Amino acid sequence: MGWYFRAVGTRRIVEFLLLTAFVAFFAGPLLNLAVLAFSGQWSYPDLLPHQWSLKWWSFVLSKDDIAKSIGLSFLIAAIVTALSIVICIPAAYAFARIRFPLKRFFLFSFLLTHAFPKMGLYVSIAVLFYRLGLMNTLLGVVLIHMINVLMFMTWIPTAAFRNVHAAQEESARDVGATPFRVFRSITLPMAMPGILVASVFTFLNSLDEAQGTFLVGIPDYKTMPIVMYSIISDFPSSAGAVFSIILTAPTILLLLAAQRLVSADVMASGFQVK
């Protein structure tokens, strides 16, 4: 074995061990979650369940409030994503193409929602929403979610528009294309990967939002993260594992899709103030 380790090299061995530890750290809890969700009977210290079963999936999906929370969460996330695209994409294009006073200040201001503890920010917003009659309304929940995703839907598309060379747009104008035609046929398609990634992050952030929904939407608007708290406290751990998979699966799938759309350097450029 000694000759094998010398041939491979100490550095590669250390890298392999670190990679194994990294994978075990992240994949281990997910694997335990999956086994627990499909277990019928499992007791410590056995590594695997004595019996496999789908009874907890039937139990979770048969609850009316749980099924309603799943549909409501995806509905709110879709509305938040669509409205954020309509509002933030024109702003992102302006930040990327137009020079105006205090541009960097306004772009940096979108970070403020993530610069302070969210609960304190949400309480202040809830006081304002109470005066405006937006408490316990769908509009109030959508607005509180949108406040939390403005950074993603502004910074990342801004970087995507900056990566479109102005010379390409000018060439299209030189041959008679209107500004709208240039934007629709050249600028928007080339910036679309960044916009799609920002949309994915917005959808996932809205899907996982709990604190703002709890303050503004309770008792009529209970999304999956809100219901998750009651499931963990009131039902066996297997039921919580099933609901965790339902809540986690869209995140994993959409993040894998986002990884195929844009590279890491483009993502990093989305969080740079220029």
N, C-alpha and C positions, 0 to 999 in steps of 0.2 A: 504493500500500500504506500510505502514511503516514496517509491519512484513515481507513483501516480500523482501524489500531492506536489512533488517537485515539478512534474511535467505541466500540471495545470497552473501552478503558481499560487502563492499565498493570496495575492490580491483578488484573483477570481474566486477563490474559496470564500474569502471574507464577503465579497459582493453577493455571492450566492446565499450565504447565511443571512445577510441583512435583508435580501429580497424575500427569503423564506419567512423571516420574522415579520416583515412588512405585510406579506400576504396573509399570514396567520392572524395578525392583529386585526385586519379589516374583514377578512373572509370568515374567520372563526365565529364571530357573533352572528353573522348572516346564516352560516351553516347550522348553528345551534337553533336559530330561529326557525329555519325550515324544518328541521327534525322535530322540534317541539310542536309545530303547527300540524304535523301529520301523525303525531303520536296518540295512541289510544290509552296506553298505560306505560308510564316511564318513571322509574324511581332511582334515586341515587344509591350506589355509585355506578350503576350500569351505563355503559357507553352508548347503547342504543335502546330504543323502546322495546318492551316486551310485546307490544301489539301496535300495529299501524292502523290508523282510522281516519276517516273524513268527517267524523261527527262534529268536530269543532268548527269546521267550515260550514256545515249545515246549520249549526247553532248560530254562528255569527251572521250569516246571510239571511237567516229567517227572522231576525229582529228587524222590525219595521223602522225604528229610529236609526239603526246602523245603515240599512240600505238607503234611507233618505239622506243621511249625512254624506254618503259616498256620492250620490247624484248631485247634492247641493255643492259639495266641494269642487267637483269638476265643472259645474255650471258657473260658479263664481270665478274660478281660475280662468275659464274661457272668456268670460266677460271682461275681467281685469286685463287679460292679455290683449284682447281686441281693442279696448279703449286706450290702452297704453301705446299700442302701435299707432293709432290715429293721432294721439296727442304728441307723442315723443319723437316720432320719426321726422316730422317737419322741423322740430326743434334741433334734433341731431344734425340734420342737413344744414341748418343755419349755423350751428357751431362749427361745422366742418368747412363751410364755403364762404361765409359772410364775416367781414371784419366789423366789429362794433365795440363801443366802449364797455369795459368791465366784462368782457367775454369770459375770461378765465375765472373771474369771481362768480359769475352766474353758473358756469359749468361746475365749479368746485362746490357750489351751494347744494347740489344734488347729493353730496356726501353727508350732509348734515343729519339726514334721517338715520344714518348708521354711525354717527359720531357720538351719540348720547345713548344712555340706557333706554331701550324701547318702551318699557313700561311707563316711565315718566312722560315720554312723548305721547304715548297713547292716552294717558289719563288727561293730559292737557287738551288733546283733540276731542276726547269724549265729552269734556265740559262744553266745548264749542258745539259739538254735535247735539248735545242735549238742548241747548238754546235754539238750535235750528230745526229741531224735531227729527233728527236723523238717527236717533238711537233705536235699536231693534228694527231696523229697516234694511232691505237689500242694498239700497243706494249707499247707506252708511257703511256697510261691510265692504262694498266694492271700493269706496273711496279710501277707507283705512288700508286696504290691501294695495291700492295704487300708490299711496304715499310711500309705501315700503319698497316699491319696485322701480321708482323713477330713475335711480342710479343705473340699474342694468339697462333700461330701455333708452337711456340717453348716452351714456359713455360708450358702450360697445358699438351701437350704430354710428356714433360720431367717428370712431376709429375706422369703421368700415367705409364710410364716405370719404375720409381722408386718404384711404388707400387707393381710391379711384383717381387716376391722374387727370388733372384739369385739361391736359392737352387732348385727351380722347374726347372730352365734351366739346372743346373748341373746334376740333376737326369736324364733328357732326354739325355744329352750327354753321361752319363755313360752307357746307354743301346744302344748306337751306333748312335744316331741321329746327323746329320750334323748341323753345326751352322745355316745354312739357314733354315733347317727343324725345328729347335728349335724356331727360330724367327717367322716362318710362323704359326706353330701349337700351340705354347704356349705363347710367348711374345706378339705378335701382337693381338691375340684374347682377351687377358686379358687387354691390354691397349686400346682396341678399343673404349670403352665408352668415355674415355678422348679425344681420337683423334676425335671422332664424335662431341663432344661438341666444341672442338677447331675449327672444320670445320664449324659448325653452326655459331659461332661468326665471323669467317673469312668471310663467305658468307654475313652475315648481315652487317658487317662493310663495305664491298665493296658495298653492295646494297645502303647504306646510304651515301657513300662518295660524297661530293659535291665540296669542295674547290680544291682538287687536280685535279679533273676532269675538273673543270672550267678553271684552269690555263693551263693544258696540252692538253685537248681534244677539247676545243671550237675552231672553230664553228661546226665541223663535228660530234663530239661525245657528244651528249646531253643525259645524263642519267636522270632518274626520279627526283632526287633531283634538278638538274639544271632546268628542265622544271617546277618544282614545284614553283620556284620563279616567273616565268612569269605568271603562272596560277593564283597565289594569287594576283598579281598586275594588271592583265589585264581582269580577268573574275570575275563573282560574287562569293561570299563566298561558295555557294553550290557546285560549280564546284571544288573549292579548297578542300572542304570536301570529295568529291568523290575520288579525286586523293590521298588525305591523307590516306583514307581507303585502297586504292590499295597499297600504299607504306608501311602502317603499318601492314596490315594483315599478310604478310610473317614473319615479325619480331615476332609477338605474337605467331603464330603457331610454328615456329621453336624454340623459347625459351621454350614453353611448352613441346615440344618434348625433348629438351636438359635437362629440369628439371627431366624428367623420366629416363634419361640415367645415371646420375651421381649425387651424393649427394653434399651438400654444403661444407662439410669438404674436399672432394676431390678437389673441385673447389678452395678452399682457399689454399690448398697445392700447387696448380699450380702456385701461385704467391709468393712462398717462395724460397729464395736463400739458397741452402744447400751446 
